[in-house]
Amino acid sequence: MAKRTLHEILQAAGAQDVLTIDRYAHLVGGCRMGSDPERSVVDSDHRAWEVPNLFIADGSVMPTQGSANPALTIMALASRLAQRMADKRLDPSGMRRRGVPA
């Protein structure tokens, strides 16, 4: 229904060639998690290597897309980070990060 409605709107607006491509993707990556600051943006605690007190817990930390919707994985990552923060298991100063003066 949504495709048909969009097609009708585009035609009413004067579009001549309307091409609909069925693409269902969950885009991930861009802020890869890893153990090497040269090859990743955040560490295993979701802490950005270069920016103090910045934590990233979304699909961007996943290096590749799995075979299914990543929503539950993203929720698990965010939940894990929130619990670690609530339990005060993370160094809040971020002073151990590369690029931050001690």
PASEBA-1860 file (N, C-alpha, C; in nm, 3 decimals):
! residues 102
1> MAKRTLHE> 0.082/-0.118/0.000/0.000/0.000/0.000/0.087/0.126/0.000 ~ 0.192/0.126/0.082/0.278/0.244/0.089/0.347/0.270/-0.045 ~ 0.391/0.162/-0.110/0.457/0.179/-0.240/0.361/0.236/-0.343 ~ 0.239/0.185/-0.342/0.140/0.234/-0.438/0.110/0.382/-0.412 ~ 0.093/0.418/-0.287/0.065/0.558/-0.252/0.180/0.648/-0.294 ~ 0.302/0.606/-0.265/0.419/0.685/-0.304/0.426/0.698/-0.456 ~ 0.399/0.589/-0.526/0.400/0.591/-0.673/0.298/0.692/-0.725 ~ 0.178/0.692/-0.667/0.074/0.787/-0.708/0.115/0.931/-0.681
9> ILQAAGAQ> 0.176/0.955/-0.567/0.222/1.090/-0.532/0.327/1.137/-0.632 ~ 0.423/1.050/-0.661/0.530/1.086/-0.754/0.475/1.113/-0.894 ~ 0.383/1.030/-0.939/0.323/1.053/-1.071/0.244/1.183/-1.073 ~ 0.171/1.212/-0.966/0.095/1.338/-0.958/0.188/1.458/-0.959 ~ 0.309/1.439/-0.910/0.408/1.547/-0.907/0.481/1.560/-1.040 ~ 0.451/1.472/-1.135/0.511/1.482/-1.266/0.627/1.389/-1.292 ~ 0.653/1.297/-1.201/0.762/1.203/-1.223/0.732/1.117/-1.345 ~ 0.831/1.098/-1.430/0.810/1.020/-1.551/0.853/0.876/-1.535
17> DVLTIDRY> 0.966/0.855/-1.472/1.016/0.719/-1.451/1.022/0.693/-1.301 ~ 0.932/0.612/-1.254/0.929/0.577/-1.112/0.979/0.434/-1.099 ~ 1.088/0.417/-1.031/1.148/0.285/-1.012/1.145/0.252/-0.864 ~ 1.087/0.141/-0.830/1.082/0.096/-0.692/1.173/-0.025/-0.677 ~ 1.265/-0.015/-0.586/1.357/-0.126/-0.560/1.328/-0.179/-0.421 ~ 1.295/-0.306/-0.413/1.272/-0.367/-0.282/1.407/-0.393/-0.217 ~ 1.436/-0.316/-0.117/1.562/-0.332/-0.046/1.534/-0.325/0.102 ~ 1.559/-0.433/0.166/1.538/-0.438/0.310/1.674/-0.461/0.374
25> AHLVGGCR> 1.727/-0.357/0.432/1.860/-0.368/0.491/1.861/-0.297/0.625 ~ 1.940/-0.349/0.711/1.963/-0.285/0.840/2.109/-0.242/0.837 ~ 2.129/-0.116/0.812/2.265/-0.067/0.796/2.336/-0.060/0.931 ~ 2.456/-0.111/0.934/2.537/-0.111/1.055/2.678/-0.067/1.017 ~ 2.760/-0.048/1.117/2.899/-0.013/1.094/2.923/0.136/1.097 ~ 3.048/0.173/1.086/3.086/0.314/1.086/3.161/0.354/1.211 ~ 3.130/0.290/1.323/3.199/0.316/1.451/3.240/0.181/1.510 ~ 3.312/0.106/1.434/3.350/-0.031/1.467/3.405/-0.046/1.609
33> MGSDPERS> 3.362/-0.153/1.676/3.414/-0.188/1.808/3.536/-0.277/1.790 ~ 3.638/-0.255/1.872/3.756/-0.339/1.863/3.855/-0.312/1.974 ~ 3.966/-0.382/1.970/4.069/-0.368/2.074/4.186/-0.282/2.029 ~ 4.187/-0.243/1.903/4.298/-0.165/1.848/4.246/-0.027/1.805 ~ 4.295/0.080/1.868/4.248/0.214/1.831/4.277/0.252/1.686 ~ 4.372/0.185/1.624/4.403/0.215/1.484/4.301/0.153/1.389 ~ 4.227/0.053/1.438/4.134/-0.019/1.350/3.989/-0.015/1.400 ~ 3.963/0.063/1.504/3.827/0.069/1.558/3.801/0.208/1.615
41> VVDSDHRA> 3.675/0.237/1.639/3.634/0.367/1.693/3.607/0.359/1.842 ~ 3.552/0.244/1.887/3.523/0.226/2.029/3.585/0.096/2.079 ~ 3.608/0.090/2.211/3.661/-0.032/2.271/3.545/-0.124/2.311 ~ 3.576/-0.234/2.379/3.472/-0.331/2.415/3.374/-0.279/2.520 ~ 3.404/-0.165/2.579/3.311/-0.099/2.672/3.231/0.010/2.602 ~ 3.238/0.016/2.471/3.165/0.115/2.389/3.222/0.255/2.401 ~ 3.337/0.270/2.462/3.397/0.402/2.484/3.479/0.441/2.361 ~ 3.454/0.562/2.311/3.530/0.610/2.195/3.676/0.625/2.234
49> WEVPNLFI> 3.764/0.582/2.145/3.907/0.592/2.171/3.952/0.737/2.179 ~ 3.899/0.823/2.097/3.951/0.959/2.082/3.874/1.068/2.156 ~ 3.754/1.038/2.204/3.671/1.142/2.267/3.637/1.100/2.409 ~ 3.686/1.171/2.508/3.658/1.134/2.647/3.508/1.136/2.676 ~ 3.465/1.037/2.754/3.327/1.030/2.803/3.223/1.017/2.692 ~ 3.263/0.965/2.575/3.169/0.938/2.467/3.154/0.787/2.453 ~ 3.031/0.740/2.467/3.000/0.599/2.453/2.902/0.582/2.338 ~ 2.922/0.478/2.258/2.835/0.453/2.143/2.780/0.311/2.156
57> ADGSVMPT> 2.648/0.300/2.159/2.586/0.168/2.175/2.469/0.154/2.078 ~ 2.501/0.149/1.951/2.398/0.127/1.849/2.456/0.037/1.741 ~ 2.387/0.025/1.631/2.433/-0.063/1.524/2.563/-0.021/1.460 ~ 2.605/0.101/1.482/2.728/0.147/1.418/2.852/0.078/1.474 ~ 2.844/0.020/1.595/2.962/-0.047/1.652/2.980/-0.188/1.596 ~ 2.880/-0.239/1.527/2.888/-0.373/1.470/2.967/-0.367/1.339 ~ 3.072/-0.446/1.327/3.155/-0.437/1.206/3.087/-0.488/1.080 ~ 2.995/-0.583/1.094/2.923/-0.637/0.979/2.779/-0.667/1.018
65> QGSANPAL> 2.695/-0.680/0.917/2.554/-0.715/0.940/2.541/-0.866/0.942 ~ 2.473/-0.917/1.040/2.445/-1.060/1.046/2.335/-1.097/0.949 ~ 2.275/-1.211/0.969/2.173/-1.258/0.875/2.032/-1.218/0.916 ~ 2.016/-1.147/1.026/1.882/-1.112/1.073/1.879/-0.967/1.120 ~ 1.759/-0.922/1.152/1.739/-0.788/1.205/1.825/-0.771/1.330 ~ 1.907/-0.665/1.337/1.998/-0.648/1.450/1.935/-0.581/1.573 ~ 1.804/-0.560/1.573/1.742/-0.485/1.682/1.771/-0.545/1.820 ~ 1.758/-0.676/1.835/1.782/-0.737/1.966/1.929/-0.727/2.006
73> TIMALASR> 2.018/-0.741/1.910/2.161/-0.727/1.939/2.191/-0.585/1.984 ~ 2.134/-0.487/1.916/2.155/-0.347/1.954/2.099/-0.321/2.094 ~ 1.981/-0.376/2.123/1.924/-0.358/2.257/2.013/-0.423/2.362 ~ 2.070/-0.538/2.331/2.158/-0.606/2.426/2.285/-0.525/2.449 ~ 2.341/-0.468/2.343/2.460/-0.384/2.358/2.431/-0.264/2.447 ~ 2.319/-0.197/2.422/2.283/-0.079/2.500/2.254/-0.117/2.645 ~ 2.187/-0.230/2.666/2.156/-0.276/2.801/2.284/-0.308/2.878 ~ 2.377/-0.374/2.811/2.504/-0.409/2.875/2.580/-0.283/2.916
81> LAQRMADK> 2.586/-0.186/2.828/2.655/-0.061/2.860/2.585/0.010/2.975 ~ 2.453/0.019/2.971/2.379/0.087/3.078/2.403/0.020/3.213 ~ 2.404/-0.113/3.214/2.427/-0.185/3.340/2.568/-0.161/3.392 ~ 2.666/-0.162/3.303/2.804/-0.136/3.345/2.818/0.006/3.400 ~ 2.749/0.101/3.339/2.753/0.238/3.390/2.684/0.247/3.526 ~ 2.569/0.183/3.539/2.494/0.186/3.665/2.572/0.120/3.778 ~ 2.645/0.014/3.745/2.726/-0.057/3.845/2.860/0.011/3.869 ~ 2.884/0.121/3.799/3.009/0.197/3.810/3.132/0.111/3.782
89> RLDPSGMR> 3.119/0.023/3.682/3.231/-0.062/3.641/3.316/0.002/3.533 ~ 3.281/0.123/3.491/3.358/0.192/3.389/3.429/0.311/3.450 ~ 3.550/0.336/3.406/3.626/0.452/3.451/3.561/0.577/3.393 ~ 3.497/0.661/3.475/3.426/0.777/3.421/3.518/0.886/3.368 ~ 3.643/0.884/3.408/3.732/0.993/3.366/3.773/0.982/3.221 ~ 3.783/0.861/3.172/3.827/0.841/3.034/3.973/0.878/3.012 ~ 4.048/0.900/3.118/4.186/0.946/3.105/4.280/0.838/3.050 ~ 4.237/0.715/3.052/4.324/0.610/2.999/4.319/0.602/2.848
97> RRGVPA> 4.229/0.676/2.786/4.211/0.669/2.642/4.327/0.735/2.568 ~ 4.359/0.681/2.456/4.462/0.737/2.370/4.420/0.875/2.323 ~ 4.510/0.967/2.318/4.482/1.101/2.268/4.430/1.196/2.374 ~ 4.413/1.148/2.497/4.366/1.234/2.605/4.480/1.252/2.703 ~ 4.524/1.375/2.728/4.636/1.394/2.821/4.602/1.346/2.961 ~ 4.699/1.286/3.027/4.678/1.236/3.164/4.686/1.348/3.265
END
